[in-house]
């Protein structure tokens, strides 16, 4: 467990859900001296107990409601399967907790607007856990874009493909768990395009289904009134390079390796030659990278903010609206989710 610093009291976290991302979040919080996981909530006592034993969490609850009501919890991290995000987050909002909700924020934009409205009415902090937005290399990319280093951006490319065995019980193939490439993997390139270019004027999408009916592979073209394009692809069928790049009239940024994790990148400036001036930005960071979003929650809460300027709630809604339009075009629907 982390100890508080003399400057800040410990931010006490409650974890809703006991899957792999919740475990990674707990491990990363040990790298922050003024954060601690004090409680975990699950749909069963056994699952809560196993998670708590593995991660040395002192309090375990057999329901999400009990976790939300725990007075020892300051902030709640919602790491349930996608369809449970809205209701679990709403419980925490109504309890007055600061809330960090795993991506995809909700199943659709209507649910996202519902959560944002509830948080604003209650005056509580709310943030989508799109952890990539808070990583050091993305912070540096933001600064370069703001400085005009690339000039006008004309093209963004990003792709996220992973290979998964055809297993109808695995969550990414299960419609009832919000499965499919788009919401789980595709949200990374879509959110990246929104970061760089904002909300698109036009969306064109094509897709091929998996054997369970969810999308196995989806490609998207986002067009902007400036003339810029974002070309994005996501897949459950094969492990791709997970590359991303930003191309401007005065240069380009090439992100190394898996673009949405802690990594390095290159700035290639246009200088009239084929091989422009190259500057490399490297970041040697311990952990998975999830701690940066937790640090942002703490920073905002201590500053009295109810949303993060790095990822405003209206932008989270806009990303969900883009995903809704993609789903509409490819015919991807989920039972009980009205679009």
Long-range contacts (C-beta under 8 A, 24 or more apart in sequence): 1-30, 1-36, 1-37, 1-56, 2-29, 2-30, 2-32, 2-33, 2-34, 2-35, 2-36, 3-33, 3-34, 4-33, 4-34, 5-33, 5-34, 7-34, 8-34, 8-298, 8-302, 9-34, 10-34, 10-35, 10-36, 11-35, 11-36, 11-74, 11-75, 11-294, 11-297, 11-298, 11-301, 12-36, 12-38, 12-39, 12-72, 12-73, 12-74, 12-75, 13-37, 13-38, 13-39, 13-73, 13-74, 13-75, 13-76, 13-77, 13-294, 14-38, 14-39, 14-40, 14-41, 14-67, 14-68, 14-70, 14-73, 14-75, 14-76, 14-77, 14-92, 14-97, 15-39, 15-40, 15-41, 15-51, 15-57, 15-67, 15-76, 15-77, 15-79, 16-40, 16-41, 16-64, 16-67, 16-68, 16-76, 16-77, 16-78, 16-79, 16-80, 16-88, 16-92, 17-41, 17-42, 17-78, 17-79, 17-80, 17-81, 17-84, 17-88, 17-102, 18-42, 18-47, 18-48, 18-50, 18-51, 18-79, 19-79, 19-80, 19-81, 21-79, 21-102, 21-290, 22-51, 22-77, 22-79, 23-51, 23-54, 23-55, 24-288, 24-290, 25-77, 25-79, 25-290, 25-294, 26-55, 26-57, 27-55, 27-287, 27-288, 28-287, 28-288, 28-289, 28-290, 28-291, 28-294, 29-290, 29-291, 29-294, 31-286, 31-287, 31-291, 32-291, 32-294, 32-295, 32-298, 34-298, 35-291, 35-294, 35-295, 35-298, 38-70, 38-72, 38-73, 39-67, 39-70, 39-72, 39-73, 40-67, 41-66, 41-67, 41-68, 64-88, 64-91, 65-91, 67-92, 68-92, 68-94, 68-95, 68-97, 69-95, 73-97, 74-98, 74-301, 75-99, 75-100, 75-125, 75-297, 75-298, 75-301, 76-100, 77-102, 77-129, 77-294, 78-102, 78-129, 79-129, 81-171, 81-177, 81-178, 82-106, 82-107, 82-177, 82-178, 82-183, 82-184, 83-107, 83-176, 83-177, 83-178, 83-334, 83-336, 83-337, 85-111, 86-111, 86-114, 86-115, 89-115, 89-126, 90-114, 90-115, 90-118, 93-118, 93-119, 93-122, 93-124, 93-126, 94-118, 94-122, 96-122, 96-124, 97-124, 98-124, 98-125, 98-126, 98-297, 98-300, 98-301, 99-124, 99-125, 99-126, 99-127, 100-127, 100-128, 100-129, 100-293, 100-294, 100-297, 101-126, 101-127, 101-128, 101-129, 102-129, 103-128, 103-129, 103-130, 103-187, 103-191, 104-178, 104-183, 104-184, 104-187, 104-320, 104-323, 105-316, 105-319, 105-320, 106-320, 107-178, 107-183, 107-334, 107-337, 108-320, 108-323, 108-324, 108-327, 108-337, 108-338, 108-339, 109-317, 109-320, 109-321, 109-323, 109-324, 110-338, 110-339, 111-320, 111-337, 112-316, 112-317, 112-320, 113-317, 116-313, 116-314, 116-316, 116-317, 119-306, 119-307, 119-313, 120-306, 120-313, 123-306, 124-306, 125-297, 125-300, 125-301, 125-305, 125-306, 125-307, 126-306, 126-307, 126-313, 127-293, 127-296, 127-297, 127-300, 127-307, 127-308, 127-311, 127-313, 128-311, 128-313, 128-316, 128-319, 129-293, 130-187, 130-191, 130-293, 130-311, 130-316, 131-289, 131-290, 131-292, 131-293, 132-188, 132-191, 132-192, 132-259, 132-260, 132-261, 132-289, 133-191, 133-195, 133-293, 133-310, 133-311, 134-292, 134-293, 134-295, 134-296, 134-310, 134-311, 135-261, 135-262, 135-283, 135-285, 135-289, 135-292, 136-262, 136-283, 136-285, 136-292, 137-255, 137-262, 137-263, 137-264, 137-265, 137-281, 137-283, 138-195, 140-265, 140-281, 140-283, 141-246, 141-253, 141-255, 141-265, 142-195, 144-253, 144-267, 145-196, 145-246, 148-250, 149-248, 149-250, 149-251, 149-267, 149-269, 150-246, 150-247, 150-248, 150-249, 150-250, 150-251, 150-252, 150-253, 151-248, 151-249, 151-250, 151-251, 152-226, 152-228, 152-248, 152-249, 153-196, 153-197, 153-226, 153-228, 153-246, 153-247, 153-248, 154-227, 154-228, 154-229, 154-247, 154-248, 154-249, 155-228, 155-229, 155-230, 155-231, 155-245, 155-246, 155-247, 156-192, 156-193, 156-196, 156-197, 156-228, 156-229, 156-230, 156-231, 156-232, 156-244, 156-245, 156-246, 156-247, 157-230, 157-231, 157-232, 157-243, 157-244, 157-245, 157-247, 158-188, 158-189, 158-192, 158-193, 158-230, 158-232, 158-243, 158-244, 158-245, 158-259, 159-189, 159-232, 159-233, 159-234, 159-235, 159-240, 159-241, 159-242, 159-243, 159-244, 160-185, 160-186, 160-188, 160-189, 160-233, 160-234, 160-235, 160-240, 160-242, 160-260, 161-185, 161-217, 161-233, 161-234, 161-235, 161-236, 161-237, 161-238, 161-239, 161-240, 161-242, 162-235, 162-236, 162-238, 162-239, 162-240, 163-236, 163-237, 163-238, 163-239, 164-236, 166-210, 166-211, 168-211, 168-212, 172-214, 172-236, 173-210, 173-211, 173-212, 173-214, 173-236, 174-212, 174-214, 175-212, 175-213, 175-214, 175-334, 175-335, 176-334, 176-335, 178-334, 179-210, 179-212, 179-214, 180-210, 180-214, 180-215, 180-216, 180-236, 180-332, 181-214, 181-215, 181-216, 181-217, 181-218, 181-234, 181-235, 181-236, 182-207, 182-215, 182-218, 182-234, 182-323, 182-326, 182-327, 182-330, 182-332, 183-323, 185-234, 185-235, 185-236, 186-218, 186-220, 186-232, 186-234, 186-323, 186-326, 187-319, 187-323, 188-234, 188-259, 188-260, 189-220, 189-230, 189-232, 189-233, 189-234, 189-244, 190-220, 190-222, 190-232, 190-319, 190-322, 190-323, 190-326, 191-319, 192-244, 192-259, 192-260, 193-222, 193-230, 193-232, 194-315, 194-318, 194-319, 194-322, 196-230, 196-246, 197-222, 197-224, 197-226, 197-228, 197-230, 198-224, 198-318, 199-318, 199-321, 199-322, 200-224, 200-230, 200-322, 201-225, 203-322, 203-325, 203-326, 203-329, 204-329, 205-325, 205-326, 205-329, 205-330, 206-329, 206-330, 207-330, 207-331, 207-332, 210-236, 214-332, 215-330, 215-332, 218-326, 218-330, 220-326, 222-322, 251-276, 261-288, 261-289, 262-289
